[in-house]
Amino acid sequence: MPTLDVSAYTPQEVPLPPAKPANFFTELQWKTFFALADAVVPAIHTKATSKSSNDRVVSDAEYNSAVVSLATLISGPDANSIATRYLQENVSSNPVFRSTAERILSDHVHDEGRNGVGLILSALGSRAGSLVLTGSTTLIHDQPIEFRERIFRGWDTSRLPPLRAVYRGLSAIIKKSWVMTSPTIGPVLGFPRVPVHGKPTAGFDYEFVQLPPGDQPEIIETDVVIIGSGCGGSVAAKNLAEAGHRVLVVEKSYSYPSNAFPMSPNEGFVNMFENGGAIFSDDSSMAVLAGSTWGGGGTVNWSASLQTQGYVRQQWADTGLPFFTSWDFQRSLDRVCDRMGVNSDKVEHNAQNNVILNGARKLGYSANTVPQNTGHGEHYCGYCTLGCSSGAKKGPTQTFLADAASAGAKFMEGFQADKVIFTKVKGKQVASGVKGTWRSRDSYLGLTGAGVVERKVIIKAKKVVVSAGTLQSPLLLMRSGVKNSQIGRNLHLHPVMGGGAVFDEETRPWEGSALTTVVNEFENLDGQGHGVKIEAVSMVPSVFIPVFPWRNGLEYKLWAANMRRTTSFITLTKERDPGRVYPDPVDGRCRIDYTISAFDRKHIVEAIIASAKIAYISGAKEFHTTYRDVPPFIRPQASTPESPEGTNDAALQSWIAEVRRKSPLNPERGLFASAHQMGTCRMSKSPKSGVVDPNCQVWGLEGLYVVDASVFPSASGVNPMVTNMAIADWASRNLARVMGGHKEGNVMARL
Ligand SMILES: Cc1cc2nc3c(=O)[nH]c(=O)nc-3n(C[C@H](O)[C@H](O)[C@H](O)COP(=O)(O)OP(=O)(O)OC[C@H]3O[C@@H](n4cnc5c(N)ncnc54)[C@H](O)[C@@H]3O)c2cc1C
């Protein structure tokens, strides 16, 4: 695979939109927050080098050993000085860390969560509160860092649930903000700003509808309005526009040219993810990642393009939906795969995917290559989460939306759909459009606020297609007054627990396609099709490092630095038991009520054990999980992958026995994650059991369709993009037929 001179390409900077003011906390509360942040990611010093009570002082021996082990990893003439700067870096003196953490708390944490944190910070700002929470009347920011570290760690297992919740919330925010903004972590990891492989290429040049300033609502007419430009919406846009209908796709987020990719982590999460990439379930046990940009999740996803498996299709058909076992569905699956050039023959596995594939083979586990949507070409860049600069990933913006544009579809970015509008026709409610707010880019094509035009817009349409994704589509229906108790329920998240195997040699896991292998061995653990697949994760540091447990500042920094020798595992669970989404009572944002059931957690345990075995047989020296109560497995010095006992090794077996004793795990003690959301507007054979009918039309409401992953009857069990697109393909073709013959042109009438 040819390599790129990484110094030859600097992506265009993407300005962050203005954050809300951080005045929800007092100065003292912020002081306390940053004092805690410094305890989580402290400046490490020896007595001799320490100049401040804010430093974490360790013994000379500990410090020197940390510098030596870091310098060995980093290598090169500057290794010692990089290692020292990394150890001595604290977070509160980094203004970018401060503004990042402030933005997360102001923009991305809901009111209830912020109030909970605020309450604890206030208590710590008073002598009485300090006494209760820390056992000392000295305010925590005046305490030495070791004291703060101990107090903070104690909250993790506190008997008081609010303290445990604040621990989980704050540690997640601090870890993530640090990895995203640390000036030294990149050099320590050897993680280049842009991928080493893959040549930057210009993408499709989209044009977006612009409106002049004005006080009155702008009224736009079209045949079909599609709300959301992601995997479902883009396919519908193509089919309906190619059938000659006037199509307008509205997207609440914005489009970015490929020369802005990959974004820096901070830019990427804020600009391209729902809620800045910081959505947590109400119990904070689950981090949920969903794309929100032009192309939706398809712009930030990892190219895995698996078709729906037979047993899942049968399960769905058995709920009264024979379409899923029909030839029609297969044709739709094949059609969307053809358009994206899905293939396995151009796949080159990187180090971490080779570990999974070869390790699985050595253990006799069934494992396969995962096909990729790469237009039958190579795609070895690895930074997909932050946008694909090479254009090799043929997601919605490279394919379906571009086709829709060529067929005359119109597009609006920055349009937040607020409500679907209905008209009564012969006593029936018929969808007739959507109301929302459009916010232009500023005069510099950024989002900073200067010269921004904001308008109320009413889009009148004959058909309304909601493709806002599993988190937002049900909320839009609720806001629109659609009555059906199933809306928002049946949330499936494919919960994953993470694993990290550390090797002696460098793996540079961010190089190469993120997710090209899957272990299927454990996909049917209950005989009913519920179980777990093992895959790898995109190894962008800000995705991988923060989900692992923090035990103390020094250990955490050393663990993070190991990423250059690490490979990842995720346990993608086709879960049985769902949760729900609902609107936040204060600001309407998406809230997630979901705790992985004991039934499903038991399956995760099996997959985490299998991942550890794969790591072991591949020669890993350590295996870490995102479960705080399972200490990492450390391989005994004497054992090698060639040792005759293989995974029967006594040390490994005793670690496995310990994990099994903890089964079914306590959801509070781990951080689980979801990149796949499904099912909140599920398709059903009757309105009692779901939200949309087998044509994706909302039960009882003519002209209103939902076309995205929210219509899945349950978890797809495979990465859902292709299943979602195939349903969208079929539903939108049917809709095009219902709407009648080919129309001339595609000109929107502005009234
Ligand atoms: C990091 C990551 C990696 C992934 N990797 C893979 C993978 O490798 N393979 C795979 O199969 N799947 C993967 N997925 C999942 C896949 O991308 C999603 O399942 C898919 O994008 C969901 O499609 P959708 O149509 O339901 O919604 P989305 O693609 O999420 O699109 C919904 C769009 O609607 C917009 N929207 C929401 N509300 C409104 C509103 N009120 N008004 C206007 N617009 C609105 C959103 O901004 C968003 O852009 C990944 C997802 C993520 C986040």
The ligand as an ORCA input file, in Angstrom:
! r2SCAN-3c Opt
* xyz 0 1
  C     -18.666      5.882     14.430
  C     -19.650      4.989     13.715
  C     -19.187      3.903     12.996
  C     -20.086      3.057     12.339
  N     -19.600      2.045     11.545
  C     -20.467      1.315     10.815
  C     -20.000      0.347      9.884
  O     -18.801      0.205      9.674
  N     -20.925     -0.390      9.215
  C     -22.265     -0.231      9.416
  O     -23.038     -0.988      8.823
  N     -22.728      0.692     10.257
  C     -21.876      1.494     10.935
  N     -22.348      2.481     11.746
  C     -23.788      2.662     11.864
  C     -24.408      3.360     10.668
  O     -23.622      4.438     10.229
  C     -25.785      3.833     11.097
  O     -26.533      2.683     11.420
  C     -26.486      4.595     10.001
  O     -25.811      5.772      9.684
  C     -27.886      4.944     10.470
  O     -28.567      5.459      9.377
  P     -29.913      6.260      9.555
  O     -30.468      6.454      8.218
  O     -30.730      5.572     10.558
  O     -29.504      7.648     10.210
  P     -28.198      8.520     10.112
  O     -27.256      8.012      9.102
  O     -27.713      8.679     11.497
  O     -28.746      9.908      9.583
  C     -29.684     10.690     10.258
  C     -29.434     12.143      9.902
  O     -30.591     12.890     10.272
  C     -30.187     14.141     10.752
  N     -31.256     14.676     11.604
  C     -31.613     14.222     12.833
  N     -32.650     14.952     13.307
  C     -32.945     15.873     12.367
  C     -33.905     16.902     12.293
  N     -34.781     17.136     13.273
  N     -33.923     17.688     11.184
  C     -33.045     17.477     10.179
  N     -32.104     16.506     10.206
  C     -32.062     15.703     11.279
  C     -28.921     13.830     11.504
  O     -28.137     14.987     11.656
  C     -28.272     12.769     10.648
  O     -27.334     13.310      9.758
  C     -21.478      3.323     12.422
  C     -21.931      4.430     13.123
  C     -21.041      5.264     13.763
  C     -21.563      6.452     14.522
*
